[in-house]
């Protein structure tokens, strides 16, 4: 006997076909967009499309389940009524609005990150003001919103002309007949909820293949559910005692404390204990590839290129992550990346032993400067909770309602240019100069941590400053960033405190982490330098190192003895076997040593590669047990310390 499904579900079928068609079209566009990066070998195009179709069906089942619940609940006698028509038309239009908007959003997200929606997209929902303003400044938002609404209206009109809605309203099927398709939809939804993970789409070694196989909306909710990752549950582990022994062996000094599960030690450095002011400029999205000293021929960074020969310049330094908060975590805590969110945005992120504690022990004031609203990405709470004063464009309170008391505002009369992310770099530097004058007058040395914003989409900056028009793209933003640093140093040079100030300049992360490999090594390479002719010599440092090593190296240059809980090392004390860099994203954790890379994945995987620097490719190698043990130890210890209050400022043995 043939089962005849209820016409009531014609709307669900029409919606599913629209979704699957649009998803296929989007996948095709992305495929053509990055055609040269996609592999068509053993895991070919047909497999990619079939996996994508599988995830599309799972995604649309969640929409269908909402409709099925309504169709089952509506009494037979009310089907086709005025109320039923209003609900069906409205619900269908809202569903279309969601998928049309999400597909448009995927285009913008892919252009920025070359990935499906991930935890970054989830975070962006929290900071709606900045994100919507940024989109409005980067794209013709009224036109796009109008276009989406027009598409919704047009789709509903076409389906009405083909009497799709009439079939749903004319159906007088009883509850039992409506139950059959409902159970099928619920079954698919439950199966995907319980048994299908977003990572199951990742069957290729090529990251682009894996991203193309996914569905954007499904990826978004997968990221929403898995924003926090338990290292013990998802990653390879060893005995904790063994892990701590391994890490302490790598960072040991003569005065390591005996506490078993700790990295606490006392660092002793040679030379005179000097206390100059320290100004650290954390430059937004400054990839090494933008600098002429690294081979760029577009003359975007004449200032930074000239400075590369006037202090300690790090030729082979790598960022720990792909976002600003991950860079801040690595720099301030001097710690390898942990899975999931950055510690800057996680609970238990206050009263930690940061580099600020070392400055505090030497009598320094500590201030975090940001041209935007510091509540973005939880920066206010993190820095104020770890002893820093705050200077930003913010409102003085946090989303939780907590008040940031140790802060100053960048007033309107101090702003010459502002976009979605904050004031231009020139304006934040002027504020730094102003506050530094106040600190210097007090006679107390100061440490200023500056986070810039201008090298960020929509890439807008004051007109007439450089020869590239504002808003025309990344190159202009990089060149303006370099210009603003030159102006800042020129103004600082006029101040009596200049000669007694060390300037540290380093990127937070690269402009893009996208690539075909699970970790694209070249896209973590960033510039860094320490400048002061009275304290540092002129030297290019070729040793492989990490963001976490910059401040321990500076402390050594200043001759400081200090108590430490930091993973970072003075690069000048590194032997060849000590050289390493930590790179990662929210799921992959990598240890790079020379041209070998171990990548730990969240399905307890460990992949070992040879990195070919000439073409940035990764070639799989047989596993190396000692390398694996070292990799696991670093990341496991970092996670353990965070989760067991081992990063706190209570440092007495």
Protein Blocks (a to p, Z undefined) as FASTA:
>chain_A
ZZdddfklmmmmmmmmmmmmmmmmmmmmmmmmmmmmpccblbcfklmmmmmmmmmmmmmm
mmmmmmmmmmmmpcfklgopaklmmmmmmmmmmmmmmmmmmmmmmmmmmmmnopacdfkl
mmmmmmmmlmmmmmmmmpcfklmmmmmmmmmmmmmmmmmmnommmmmmmpccdfklmmmm
mmmmmmmmmmmmmmmcfklmmmbfbfklmmmmpcfklmmmmmmmmmpccfklmmccddfk
lmmmmmmmmmgcfkbcfbfbbcbdcdddedjdddddddddddehiafklpmknopanlpa
lmlmmmmmncccdfbbccfblbfklmmmmmmnopaddehjdfklmghiehiacfklmmmm
nopacddddfbdfkggolmmmmmmnopacddfbeoiafkopacfbbcdddfklpfbdcfk
bccfklmmmmmmmmmmmmmmnopacddddddfklccehiacehkbmcdehiajklmmmmm
mmmmmmmmmmmmmpmklmmcccddddfbdfbfcdfbfbdfklmcccdddddfklmccddd
fbdcdfklmmmmmmmmnopacddfbfbdcfklpcfklgccddddfkbccddehjaccddd
feopacdddddfklopacdddddfklmmmmmmmmmmmmmmmmnopmbmblbZZ
